[in-house]
């Protein structure tokens, strides 16, 4: 399960980074929706979606993808 969470986090972070970079660097007159996603209508929306995906991926990784600290197990010194 942890590997699946990490995979989803990597995908979210990668796509989010791509959307942020594309939304920040594209010329407004020549903007086309990335990957044909018609819901993203402008460069600022693209950057906002990317920021949301980045934050979602990092939070998901921090909450569910990290290993728990190793506590002392009973019977071991």
LINGI-V217716 format. One line per field, one symbol per residue. ss: DSSP state (a for helix, b for strand, c for the rest). phi: phi as a letter, one per 20 degrees, with the letter a starting at -180 (. if undefined). psi: psi as a letter, one per 30 degrees, with the letter a starting at -180 (. if undefined). Layout:
# LINGI-V217716
ss: ???
phi: ???
psi: ???
This chain:
# LINGI-V217716
ss: caaaaaaaaaaaaaaaaaaaaaaaaccaaacccaaaccccccaaaaaaaaaaaaaaaaaaaaaaacccccccccccc
phi: .ffffffffffffffffffffffedffffdfcfflmeffeebffffffffffffffffffffeceeefffefegndf
psi: eeeeeeeeeeeeeeeeeeeeeeeffkkefgkkkkggjffjfleeeeeeeeeeeeeeeeeeeeefflkkkjlkkkfk.
